Amino acid sequence: IEDDVKKLLVEDLGPINKVMILRNHGFVACGETIEEAWKYAFNVINACEVQVRAAPMGIDQLYLPSSEQQKRIADVLHGNINEATGDKKWKIGELEFESLMRILDNAGFRTGYVYRQPLIRTIDKTTSFKDVEVPPAASSATSFAEQAYPEAYSPTRQAQRTTEWRNSPNAYLKQEIEETGTPNPKKVTKQHH
C-alpha cells in the first residue's frame, strides 16, 4: 500500500527475478501474463510442499539432480523444449493454465476462458462406424472390484450381507395425509420410514 514499500519490493526483486519470498508474509510471484504469474506461484507452493516432506529424511539422504539435468528441466518448464505441443509457441504457463481451465469448465464451472487450442474431435475412419455404441457393462466394474478387493466379495461376506438385509426390521409405516396446495385436498397414502 505504501509507496516506499513498493519501491523497496521492486528494488529487492530486481530486473529479472519473478519470485520473491517475504519473511513472515508469504511470497510474491510476478509475470508478464496472469498465466505466467500463476505458474510461478504454483511451482513455489509445490516446491515448498516437497521440501517440507523431504526435510525429515535429512539433507544427506536426498538425491539432487546434476546441473545438466536441472537445466534441461528448466528449459522444458520455460517452454523452450516441448515436443508435445507441436509448432504452436506457448508463453510460460499458458498450456498448463489452459488445461486447468478446461478441467474447471468440464466440471461445470463456466470460467469464460477463451482457449487458444480448441477441442477437436477426430473420428477414426478406418474402423467401422456404428450408429449406437454399446456402453460398458456394469459387470466389468464388479469383476475389477473383485480382483482389487477379494475379501469384500467373499461368499461368506455376501451371505452375511444378505442375512443382514433380510433380518432388518421393516420400519416403513403407511400414513394417510392430505394434499397441500389445492383448494380441495384429497387423502393420499404415503410410506414413511
URGI-V945379 format. One line per field, one symbol per residue. ss: DSSP state (H for helix, E for strand, - for the rest). psi: psi as a letter, one per 40 degrees, with the letter a starting at -180 (. if undefined). A space follows every 10 residues. Layout:
ss = ???
psi = ???
//
This chain:
ss = --HHHHHHHH HHH-----EE EE---EEEE- ---HHHHHHH HHHHHHHHHH HHHHH---HH H-----HHHH HHHHHHH--- --HHH----- ---HHHHHHH HHHHHH---- ---------- ---------- -------HHH HHHHHHHH-H HHH-HHHHHH HHHHHHH--- --EEEEEE-- ------EEEE EE-
psi = didddddddd dddideiehh hhheebihhi ididdddddd dddddddddd dddddddidd eihhiidddd dddddddeed hgddeaehhi iheddddddd ddddddeehg dehhhdgihh hhhhedihhi dhihiiiddd ddddddddgd ddfidddddd ddddddeiih ehhhihiiii eidghihhhi hi.
//
